[in-house]
Amino acid sequence: RFYDPESGRVVIDGVDVREADPAAIRERIAIVPQDVTIFAASARDNIAFGRPGASDAEIEAAAKAALADEFIGKLERGYDSQVGERGVTLSGGQRQRVAIARAILRDAPILLLDEATSALDAESETLVQTALEHLMRGRTTIVIAHRLATVLKADRILVMEGGRIVEEGTHQSLVAKGGTYARLAKLQFETGASAFRGAAE
């Protein structure tokens, strides 16, 4: 652990994380960060990092679920293609989909998405968002996001401002409150739509 809570407790399945084996906790968590770590290895090996020892069939199934199979198949040697240090041969969206495939292969019950779509263009974000929706099914997911499209379907949204939780609820209930979240939602969704319409005219 890097930090312990100053007050309250963090529990997983009723067990305080301060009393649990850190290795056991890590086994139960998969993460898709904003800045993905890609190794100077093959596409296959990069996905397999999620669960060492996984079969080729399991790796390829994870890639298909993450919508990564199509672009990997177009690489010179497919899954055995070297992707370069930090994935220099891949686009931002492709690197994110490799990270999602890695998380799918890990199949952990807890998923952490840390600004997973914030650095992507609109087309890549749509593909990554589709892959994330597949990944989130059937598991506890904690999403850290400034782009609200990532949290629209969340069961519970916590709005932070100045280091404090200022609002809590679903997308619909928070929009109805007309507070900080509603202001951000209006800014992102309505302004974005207006800009799109203006560009098309």
N, C-alpha and C positions, 0 to 999 in steps of 0.2 A: 504493500500500500504506500501511496505517496502522502496521503493526508488522512487524518481521522476527523470526524465531525466535531465541532466545538460544542454542539448541543444536540440532543436527540440521538437516534440510532439509524444505521443503515442495515436492513436485514434482507436476506435472501432465503426464501422458504422458511422463514421464522428464525433463522440463525444470524446473530449479530456478526457482521463481517470482521469485527475486531477479534472475534473468537474463532474464526474459521481459518483453514489453511489457505494462504494466498494462491497457491497453485491450483487448488480445487475451485476457487472462485474464478480464476482466469479461464479454466476449462469450460465454464458455464457462460462465458461472454464472447460474443463476436463483435467486431467493430468495423465500420466503414467510415474512415475519416475524410476530411476535405483534401488533405495532402497525402495521397496514397503512397505507401512504400512499395516500389517495384524494384526487384533485384535484377542484376545482370545475369539473367538465366533465361530458360525457355518459357514460353507462355504456359506450358503444362506445369513446369516446376513452380512458377509464381502462383498458380491457382492451388497447387498441392500444398503450399505452405499453410493453408487453412487446416489441413489434416494430413500430416505426413503418413505415408503408407497407404493412402487412398488409391484405388485402382484407376486405370485409364478411363474405364467406363464411367466411374463415379465423377472423375474430374470433368469429363466431357458433358455429362448430364448437368453438372453444376454450371458449366459455361453456357449451355443452352438455356437453362432457367434464367441466367443473368443477361441473356441476349448478347453474349460475347462470342458465341460459336461462329456466327456469320463472318465477323471480321477476322477472327483467328484462322478460319478456313481459307481466307484470301491471302494470308501471309505466305511467304515463299515455301516454308517447310511446315505450314500448319501449326499444330500444337508444339512442335519441336523447334519452332523459330525462336531465335534469340531476340529479346525485346530491348536490350541495351540497359545501361545503368540508368536507374530511375525511370525506365520505360520510355526512353527518348524516341523510340520508333513509333510510339502510340500517341493518339490524341488524348486530351483530357477526359473525354467521355469514355474512351476505350479503357483507359487506366482505371476509371471508376468501376466499369463493368467487370474488370478483372478482380477488383477488390470485392465486389458483390458476389462474384462466383466463389471467391475464397471463403466468404462468410456463409454462403449456402452450403459449401462442402463441409464447413466446420459444424453446421447444424446445432449451434448452441441455443439454449432456451432463452437467453437474454441477448438482445441486439442493441448496440449503441450506434446511432447515426450522428456523426459530428459534422454539421454543415456539409453533408454529402453531395449536395447539388449546387453549392453556392458559386463555384468557379466555372460553371458550364454554360455553353451557349444554349439557345432555346431548343434546338433539335436534339442535342445531346441530353439535355435535362429531361426531355420527354421520354427518351429511351431509358435513361437511368431511373426515372420515377416509376416507369412500368416494371422494371426489374426489381426495384425496392419493394413495390407492392407485393410481388411474389414472395420476396424474402421475409417480409414482416408477418405473413400469415402464420397463425398458430404459435406465436412467441411474444414475450414481453419486449416491447420496443421503446427505447428512450431516444427521442429525437431532439437535437440541439439545432435550431434553425433560425435564420433571419428571413428566408424565403418561405412565406406562409403556405405555399402550395404543398409543401412537404408535410404539414401538420393538419390539413383540412379534415382528415378522417380520424384524427386522434380522439380517443375516449376522454382524455383529460389534457388540457393545455395550461401550462403555468407561464404567465407573462412576467418577465423580469425587467426591472428598470432601476438603475442606480444600485445594482447589487441586491435588490429586494424583490420578493414576489408581490406584485401589485394586483394581479387578477388571476382568476382560475375558472375554468369551465370548458365547454365544447366550443367549436368554431361558431355555431349558431348562437349560443347563449352569450358569448363574448361580443359578437357583432351587435346583438340586441342591447347590450349594456351601454354601448356608445363610448367606451373608454379608450385606453391606449391601444388595445388589440384592434378595435374597430377602426381607429385612425390609421393604423398600419395596413389593415386589410383594404381600406378604401384607397390608400396611396398605391399599394401594389397592384390590386386587381382592376380598379376603375381607371387609374391613371395609365396603367399599362395598356388596357383595352382602348382608351382614347388615343394614345400615341399610335397604336396599331392602325386604328381607323383613319387617323390623320395622314399617316404615311401612305395608306392605300388610296386616298382621294387625289 
